[in-house]
Amino acid sequence: MPNLLIKFVGNEMSRNKYSNIISITSKKRFEIKYDNIVNYSIVKNKKIIAIIPTYNEELSIKKTCTDLIKHHPNIDILVVNDSSTDNTAKIVESMSSVKLITSPINLGIGGAVQLGLKFAYKNNYDVAFQFDGDGQHRANEFDKLLNRLEDDASDIAIGSRFMFNDKTNFRSSFLRRLGINFFAMLITFLIRKKITDPTSGFRAFNKKAIAVFSKNYPFDFPEPEVIIIAKKKKLNISEVFVKMNEREFGVSSISPLKSVKYMFKVTMAILLAFFRENV
């Protein structure tokens, strides 16, 4: 099956929150070409897609996609290549069963995920998974999140590393865990619901949540803020324990030197999202 192709045409490109990319279908100066996109998979009578936002993941993206295909041959896979400078796009293009969207500018993780959710919304998927391209998330844990959506009437299911004290599970560095624990306590206090892993990017969205976040998704490091927005939109959120891997290649986008800035920025984003009237 051919890849999904996306073509941007035009002489100007505003970078104001990348709204012209995220609202791409409404801009006349952009042209979108889809090739054989309607190839839905049926799992438990659901149309399901895995959205993989990627930036320079040439060493891990093929293994990530292959693992998904092996464990879930009946779901669709969409890689959102966030203007990578390596061979990520070429590798994905060589995999005929994987769809590909390439952004001409770097949108950041939030923009890349929203672009994938827009595709899921436009093509009437029932469930969209957010799945990292660096190998940290395990394809054999998909069913836990899917079952949580169905059995718990949740709109968003989050894969958590910290629901149980499993020391065999990859739990990130000590400093990162401190930051995660701080965000977890802050969000738990604000929404009055216990959240243990607010930075986890392993998530499942049902159709209602896809519709909400295809229109409004935070940028930069959005996972904690998404929980606040979901609560204000009266979406049901739940967590389920999952095992994760340590990334094999590359480095995280959040270096130790950026940790303080990241903590401040995300804390402000959480508080602004909570107190803002319209989200």
C-alpha positions in Angstrom: 0.0 0.0 0.0 1.4 3.4 -0.9 2.4 5.9 1.7 0.3 8.9 2.6 1.8 11.9 0.8 1.3 15.5 1.8 2.4 18.4 -0.3 2.6 22.0 0.7 2.4 24.6 -2.0 2.8 28.4 -1.7 5.4 31.1 -1.3 4.7 32.2 2.3 4.6 30.4 5.5 3.6 32.0 8.8 5.1 30.5 11.9 2.6 32.1 14.3 2.0 29.0 16.4 2.2 27.1 13.1 -1.6 27.7 12.7 -1.3 27.4 8.9 0.1 23.9 9.2 -2.3 22.7 11.9 -5.3 24.3 10.1 -3.9 23.2 6.8 -7.2 22.0 5.3 -8.6 25.6 5.5 -5.7 27.4 3.8 -6.1 28.0 0.1 -2.4 28.4 -0.5 -1.8 24.8 0.7 -2.6 21.7 -1.3 -3.0 18.3 0.4 -2.7 15.1 -1.7 -3.7 11.9 -0.1 -2.9 8.6 -1.7 -4.9 5.5 -0.7 -5.7 6.8 2.8 -8.9 4.9 3.3 -7.6 1.5 4.4 -9.1 1.2 7.8 -8.4 -1.6 10.2 -11.0 -3.3 12.3 -10.1 -4.3 15.8 -13.0 -5.1 18.1 -15.1 -3.4 15.5 -13.0 -0.2 15.9 -11.1 1.8 13.3 -7.7 2.3 15.0 -4.6 4.2 14.1 -1.2 4.6 15.8 0.2 8.1 15.5 4.0 8.2 15.8 5.5 11.8 16.0 9.1 11.6 15.0 12.1 13.9 14.8 15.5 12.4 13.7 14.6 8.8 14.7 16.3 7.0 11.8 18.0 4.5 14.1 14.7 3.4 15.8 11.7 4.1 13.6 11.9 1.0 11.4 12.1 -1.3 14.5 9.2 0.7 16.1 7.0 0.3 13.1 7.9 -3.3 12.5 7.1 -4.1 16.2 3.7 -2.5 15.8 3.0 -4.4 12.6 4.0 -7.7 14.2 1.8 -7.3 17.3 -1.1 -5.4 15.6 -1.3 -6.2 11.9 -4.8 -4.9 11.7 -4.3 -1.3 12.9 -3.1 1.6 10.7 0.2 3.3 11.4 0.8 7.0 10.7 4.3 8.5 11.1 4.3 12.3 11.4 7.8 13.3 10.4 8.4 16.6 12.1 10.9 18.0 9.5 13.7 15.5 10.4 17.1 16.3 9.1 18.2 12.6 8.9 16.8 9.6 7.0 13.6 9.1 9.0 11.3 9.9 6.1 13.2 7.8 3.6 13.0 4.8 6.0 9.3 5.2 6.5 8.7 5.6 2.8 10.3 2.2 2.2 7.6 0.6 4.4 4.6 0.2 2.2 2.2 -0.5 5.1 3.0 2.7 7.0 1.5 6.1 6.2 3.7 9.2 6.3 3.1 12.9 6.8 6.2 15.1 6.6 6.0 18.7 7.9 8.2 21.2 6.0 9.0 23.0 9.3 9.5 21.7 12.8 6.2 21.9 14.7 7.4 20.4 18.0 5.8 17.4 19.6 2.5 19.1 20.2 2.1 20.2 16.6 3.1 16.8 15.3 0.6 15.0 17.5 -2.2 17.4 16.5 -1.4 16.9 12.8 -1.9 13.2 13.4 -5.1 13.7 15.3 -6.4 15.9 12.5 -5.8 13.1 10.1 -7.5 10.6 12.5 -10.5 13.0 12.8 -10.8 13.7 9.1 -10.8 10.0 8.3 -13.2 8.9 11.1 -11.0 6.7 13.3 -12.6 5.5 16.5 -9.3 5.3 18.4 -6.0 7.0 18.0 -2.9 5.9 19.9 0.0 8.3 20.5 3.2 6.2 20.4 6.8 7.3 20.6 9.2 6.6 17.7 12.2 6.0 19.9 11.4 2.5 21.1 10.4 3.4 24.6 6.8 2.3 24.2 5.9 -1.4 23.8 3.5 -2.5 21.1 2.3 -5.4 23.2 0.9 -3.0 25.8 -1.7 -1.5 23.3 -4.5 -3.7 24.5 -4.3 -2.4 28.1 -5.1 1.1 26.9 -7.7 0.0 24.4 -9.5 -2.1 27.1 -9.4 0.9 29.5 -11.2 3.0 26.9 -13.9 0.3 26.5 -14.2 -1.1 30.0 -13.8 2.1 32.0 -15.8 4.4 29.7 -12.6 6.6 29.5 -12.1 9.1 26.7 -8.3 9.2 27.2 -6.2 6.3 28.6 -2.7 7.1 29.7 0.0 4.4 30.0 1.7 5.0 33.4 5.1 3.7 34.6 4.4 4.7 38.2 1.1 3.2 39.2 3.0 0.4 41.0 6.4 0.2 42.4 7.8 -2.0 39.7 11.6 -1.5 39.9 12.1 -3.7 36.8 10.2 -1.2 34.7 12.2 1.7 33.0 11.4 4.7 35.2 13.7 7.4 33.8 16.4 9.2 35.7 16.1 10.4 39.3 15.9 14.1 38.4 13.3 13.4 35.8 11.2 11.4 38.3 11.4 14.3 40.7 9.9 16.5 37.9 7.3 14.0 37.0 6.3 13.6 40.7 5.9 17.3 41.0 3.7 17.6 37.9 1.7 14.6 39.1 1.0 16.2 42.5 0.1 19.5 41.0 -2.3 18.1 38.4 -3.8 15.7 41.0 -4.5 18.7 43.2 -6.0 20.8 40.4 -8.3 18.2 38.8 -9.1 16.2 42.0 -8.1 12.9 40.4 -4.9 11.0 41.0 -2.5 11.1 38.1 0.8 9.3 38.4 2.5 9.8 35.1 1.5 13.1 33.5 4.4 13.3 31.1 3.7 9.8 29.5 3.4 10.1 25.7 1.8 6.6 25.5 -1.9 7.5 25.2 -5.1 6.4 23.6 -7.9 8.8 22.5 -11.4 7.8 21.7 -13.5 9.5 19.0 -14.7 12.2 21.3 -11.2 13.0 22.5 -9.9 12.9 18.9 -12.5 15.6 17.9 -11.5 17.8 20.8 -7.7 17.6 20.4 -7.7 17.7 16.7 -8.8 21.3 17.1 -6.9 22.4 20.2 -3.6 20.7 21.2 -0.8 22.3 23.3 2.6 22.8 21.8 6.2 22.2 23.0 5.8 19.6 25.9 2.1 19.2 25.9 1.3 16.0 27.8 0.6 17.5 31.3 -1.4 20.4 29.8 -3.5 18.0 27.8 -4.8 16.4 31.1 -6.0 19.8 32.3 -7.7 20.6 29.0 -9.3 17.2 28.9 -10.7 17.7 32.4 -12.1 21.2 31.5 -13.7 19.7 28.4 -15.4 17.1 30.7 -13.5 14.2 29.2 -12.9 11.1 31.3 -9.2 10.4 31.9 -7.8 7.2 33.4 -4.4 5.6 33.7 -3.3 2.0 33.3 0.0 0.5 34.3 2.4 -0.3 31.4 6.0 -1.3 31.0 8.3 0.9 29.0 11.8 0.6 27.6 14.8 2.8 27.8 15.4 4.5 24.5 18.1 2.6 22.5 19.3 5.5 20.3 19.4 9.3 20.3 18.8 11.6 23.2 15.8 13.1 24.8 14.7 16.6 23.7 14.9 17.7 27.4 18.5 17.8 28.5 19.6 18.3 32.1 20.5 21.9 31.4 17.0 22.6 30.2 15.3 20.9 33.1 14.8 24.1 35.2 13.4 26.0 32.3 11.2 23.0 31.4 9.8 22.8 34.9 9.0 26.5 35.0 7.5 26.5 31.5 5.3 23.4 32.0 4.2 24.5 35.5 3.0 27.9 34.0 1.3 26.1 31.1 -0.6 23.8 33.5 -1.7 26.8 35.7 -2.7 28.9 32.7 -4.7 26.1 31.2 -6.5 25.5 34.5 -7.4 29.1 35.1 -8.1 30.1 31.5 -11.8 30.3 30.8 -11.7 29.2 27.2 -9.4 26.3 26.3 
